[in-house]
Amino acid sequence: MNTATHVALVADLRDQLRVRLLDSLDILLGDQSTALLPVRQQLDIDAEVWSAQLLDGDQSTASATAARLVAALYPGDGPFDPPRHWWSSPLGRAIACRVGHPGAETVSSAVAAAMLGISRQGVADLIARDKLIRHPDGGVLSASIRDRLTQRSSHESDRRPTRTG
């Protein structure tokens, strides 16, 4: 795990937890919102743990953590369908790299492009070169996007200089 990636993910998780969960409780509780202090402190600690699980945990742990975070932070009656810009957030990048799209087996070319941080033309080129897998019914397999991101991530870490003693 890259330290900068971990720090960015922790900060993003803490922001999301505050905005999507805690701020609403503060409003509802009013003068009694000080009761949330232990919860805030625990969530700050948990954000560190969840970040490590997403970035460095085994696949099963990363998938379970991603599912729990998406369910808690983005509840709804329909399938999880974040705006395109969400995929460029630290949480979006971590989830895309570890599980692909958490709510869909296939995604549109536009969503695939957002997940990969490239243009739709780039997605079409990767499909044409068999670097991404098109689903027979259309769209791009989420697993192939995840695999592409994982492969790209491992190549980037291979190129990082190492310190010698």
LUMVO-974671 format. One record per residue (C-alpha): x, y, z; residue number from 1; residue in three letters. Coordinates in steps of 0.2 Angstrom, whole numbers. Example, Ala and Ser with C-alpha at 12.3 -4.5 7.8 and 13.67 -1.06 7.14 Angstrom:
2
@px->62&py->-22&pz->39&nr->1&rest->ALA
@px->68&py->-5&pz->36&nr->2&rest->SER
//
This chain:
165
@px->0&py->0&pz->0&nr->1&rest->MET
@px->6&py->17&pz->-4&nr->2&rest->ASN
@px->5&py->29&pz->11&nr->3&rest->THR
@px->-2&py->44&pz->1&nr->4&rest->ALA
@px->-16&py->32&pz->-5&nr->5&rest->THR
@px->-20&py->26&pz->12&nr->6&rest->HIS
@px->-20&py->44&pz->20&nr->7&rest->VAL
@px->-31&py->50&pz->6&nr->8&rest->ALA
@px->-43&py->36&pz->8&nr->9&rest->LEU
@px->-44&py->38&pz->27&nr->10&rest->VAL
@px->-48&py->57&pz->24&nr->11&rest->ALA
@px->-61&py->53&pz->11&nr->12&rest->ASP
@px->-69&py->40&pz->22&nr->13&rest->LEU
@px->-70&py->52&pz->37&nr->14&rest->ARG
@px->-78&py->65&pz->27&nr->15&rest->ASP
@px->-91&py->53&pz->20&nr->16&rest->GLN
@px->-95&py->46&pz->37&nr->17&rest->LEU
@px->-97&py->64&pz->44&nr->18&rest->ARG
@px->-107&py->71&pz->29&nr->19&rest->VAL
@px->-118&py->55&pz->26&nr->20&rest->ARG
@px->-121&py->49&pz->44&nr->21&rest->LEU
@px->-115&py->60&pz->58&nr->22&rest->LEU
@px->-121&py->77&pz->52&nr->23&rest->ASP
@px->-139&py->72&pz->51&nr->24&rest->SER
@px->-138&py->64&pz->68&nr->25&rest->LEU
@px->-131&py->81&pz->75&nr->26&rest->ASP
@px->-146&py->90&pz->67&nr->27&rest->ILE
@px->-158&py->78&pz->75&nr->28&rest->LEU
@px->-150&py->77&pz->92&nr->29&rest->LEU
@px->-147&py->96&pz->93&nr->30&rest->GLY
@px->-141&py->100&pz->111&nr->31&rest->ASP
@px->-138&py->82&pz->114&nr->32&rest->GLN
@px->-126&py->80&pz->100&nr->33&rest->SER
@px->-111&py->79&pz->112&nr->34&rest->THR
@px->-117&py->61&pz->114&nr->35&rest->ALA
@px->-110&py->57&pz->97&nr->36&rest->LEU
@px->-92&py->61&pz->102&nr->37&rest->LEU
@px->-88&py->43&pz->106&nr->38&rest->PRO
@px->-96&py->38&pz->90&nr->39&rest->VAL
@px->-85&py->50&pz->80&nr->40&rest->ARG
@px->-69&py->44&pz->89&nr->41&rest->GLN
@px->-73&py->26&pz->85&nr->42&rest->GLN
@px->-77&py->30&pz->67&nr->43&rest->LEU
@px->-61&py->39&pz->65&nr->44&rest->ASP
@px->-52&py->24&pz->71&nr->45&rest->ILE
@px->-63&py->12&pz->60&nr->46&rest->ASP
@px->-59&py->23&pz->45&nr->47&rest->ALA
@px->-41&py->18&pz->47&nr->48&rest->GLU
@px->-45&py->0&pz->48&nr->49&rest->VAL
@px->-57&py->0&pz->34&nr->50&rest->TRP
@px->-44&py->9&pz->23&nr->51&rest->SER
@px->-31&py->-4&pz->26&nr->52&rest->ALA
@px->-44&py->-18&pz->23&nr->53&rest->GLN
@px->-49&py->-10&pz->6&nr->54&rest->LEU
@px->-31&py->-7&pz->1&nr->55&rest->LEU
@px->-22&py->-22&pz->8&nr->56&rest->ASP
@px->-34&py->-35&pz->15&nr->57&rest->GLY
@px->-37&py->-51&pz->7&nr->58&rest->ASP
@px->-50&py->-51&pz->-7&nr->59&rest->GLN
@px->-64&py->-58&pz->4&nr->60&rest->SER
@px->-61&py->-45&pz->18&nr->61&rest->THR
@px->-60&py->-31&pz->5&nr->62&rest->ALA
@px->-76&py->-36&pz->-4&nr->63&rest->SER
@px->-85&py->-37&pz->13&nr->64&rest->ALA
@px->-78&py->-20&pz->18&nr->65&rest->THR
@px->-83&py->-12&pz->2&nr->66&rest->ALA
@px->-101&py->-19&pz->3&nr->67&rest->ALA
@px->-103&py->-13&pz->21&nr->68&rest->ARG
@px->-97&py->4&pz->17&nr->69&rest->LEU
@px->-108&py->6&pz->1&nr->70&rest->VAL
@px->-123&py->0&pz->10&nr->71&rest->ALA
@px->-120&py->12&pz->25&nr->72&rest->ALA
@px->-115&py->27&pz->15&nr->73&rest->LEU
@px->-126&py->26&pz->0&nr->74&rest->TYR
@px->-143&py->17&pz->6&nr->75&rest->PRO
@px->-157&py->16&pz->-6&nr->76&rest->GLY
@px->-170&py->5&pz->-13&nr->77&rest->ASP
@px->-162&py->4&pz->-30&nr->78&rest->GLY
@px->-145&py->-3&pz->-36&nr->79&rest->PRO
@px->-130&py->7&pz->-31&nr->80&rest->PHE
@px->-127&py->20&pz->-46&nr->81&rest->ASP
@px->-115&py->33&pz->-41&nr->82&rest->PRO
@px->-112&py->49&pz->-51&nr->83&rest->PRO
@px->-97&py->47&pz->-63&nr->84&rest->ARG
@px->-86&py->58&pz->-53&nr->85&rest->HIS
@px->-87&py->47&pz->-38&nr->86&rest->TRP
@px->-76&py->34&pz->-46&nr->87&rest->TRP
@px->-61&py->47&pz->-46&nr->88&rest->SER
@px->-63&py->49&pz->-27&nr->89&rest->SER
@px->-51&py->39&pz->-16&nr->90&rest->PRO
@px->-65&py->28&pz->-10&nr->91&rest->LEU
@px->-72&py->25&pz->-28&nr->92&rest->GLY
@px->-54&py->21&pz->-34&nr->93&rest->ARG
@px->-51&py->9&pz->-20&nr->94&rest->ALA
@px->-68&py->0&pz->-23&nr->95&rest->ILE
@px->-66&py->-1&pz->-42&nr->96&rest->ALA
@px->-48&py->-8&pz->-39&nr->97&rest->CYS
@px->-53&py->-21&pz->-27&nr->98&rest->ARG
@px->-71&py->-26&pz->-32&nr->99&rest->VAL
@px->-75&py->-18&pz->-48&nr->100&rest->GLY
@px->-93&py->-11&pz->-48&nr->101&rest->HIS
@px->-101&py->-17&pz->-31&nr->102&rest->PRO
@px->-118&py->-17&pz->-38&nr->103&rest->GLY
@px->-117&py->-22&pz->-56&nr->104&rest->ALA
@px->-109&py->-37&pz->-66&nr->105&rest->GLU
@px->-108&py->-26&pz->-81&nr->106&rest->THR
@px->-107&py->-7&pz->-84&nr->107&rest->VAL
@px->-109&py->5&pz->-98&nr->108&rest->SER
@px->-94&py->11&pz->-108&nr->109&rest->SER
@px->-96&py->28&pz->-99&nr->110&rest->ALA
@px->-96&py->20&pz->-82&nr->111&rest->VAL
@px->-81&py->9&pz->-87&nr->112&rest->ALA
@px->-72&py->25&pz->-93&nr->113&rest->ALA
@px->-76&py->34&pz->-76&nr->114&rest->ALA
@px->-70&py->19&pz->-66&nr->115&rest->MET
@px->-54&py->18&pz->-76&nr->116&rest->LEU
@px->-51&py->37&pz->-77&nr->117&rest->GLY
@px->-50&py->37&pz->-96&nr->118&rest->ILE
@px->-61&py->42&pz->-111&nr->119&rest->SER
@px->-75&py->31&pz->-119&nr->120&rest->ARG
@px->-64&py->30&pz->-134&nr->121&rest->GLN
@px->-50&py->23&pz->-122&nr->122&rest->GLY
@px->-63&py->9&pz->-116&nr->123&rest->VAL
@px->-67&py->5&pz->-134&nr->124&rest->ALA
@px->-49&py->3&pz->-138&nr->125&rest->ASP
@px->-46&py->-8&pz->-123&nr->126&rest->LEU
@px->-61&py->-19&pz->-129&nr->127&rest->ILE
@px->-54&py->-20&pz->-146&nr->128&rest->ALA
@px->-37&py->-26&pz->-140&nr->129&rest->ARG
@px->-45&py->-38&pz->-128&nr->130&rest->ASP
@px->-39&py->-29&pz->-113&nr->131&rest->LYS
@px->-57&py->-27&pz->-107&nr->132&rest->LEU
@px->-71&py->-40&pz->-109&nr->133&rest->ILE
@px->-87&py->-35&pz->-117&nr->134&rest->ARG
@px->-103&py->-43&pz->-110&nr->135&rest->HIS
@px->-113&py->-52&pz->-124&nr->136&rest->PRO
@px->-128&py->-42&pz->-120&nr->137&rest->ASP
@px->-118&py->-26&pz->-121&nr->138&rest->GLY
@px->-108&py->-16&pz->-108&nr->139&rest->GLY
@px->-91&py->-20&pz->-100&nr->140&rest->VAL
@px->-89&py->-34&pz->-87&nr->141&rest->LEU
@px->-85&py->-26&pz->-70&nr->142&rest->SER
@px->-73&py->-39&pz->-66&nr->143&rest->ALA
@px->-62&py->-35&pz->-81&nr->144&rest->SER
@px->-61&py->-17&pz->-76&nr->145&rest->ILE
@px->-56&py->-23&pz->-58&nr->146&rest->ARG
@px->-43&py->-34&pz->-66&nr->147&rest->ASP
@px->-36&py->-20&pz->-77&nr->148&rest->ARG
@px->-35&py->-8&pz->-62&nr->149&rest->LEU
@px->-27&py->-22&pz->-52&nr->150&rest->THR
@px->-14&py->-25&pz->-65&nr->151&rest->GLN
@px->-11&py->-7&pz->-68&nr->152&rest->ARG
@px->-8&py->-4&pz->-49&nr->153&rest->SER
@px->4&py->-19&pz->-48&nr->154&rest->SER
@px->14&py->-12&pz->-63&nr->155&rest->HIS
@px->15&py->5&pz->-55&nr->156&rest->GLU
@px->22&py->-2&pz->-38&nr->157&rest->SER
@px->35&py->-12&pz->-48&nr->158&rest->ASP
@px->41&py->4&pz->-56&nr->159&rest->ARG
@px->43&py->13&pz->-39&nr->160&rest->ARG
@px->61&py->15&pz->-34&nr->161&rest->PRO
@px->67&py->5&pz->-18&nr->162&rest->THR
@px->78&py->11&pz->-5&nr->163&rest->ARG
@px->94&py->2&pz->-2&nr->164&rest->THR
@px->103&py->1&pz->14&nr->165&rest->GLY
//
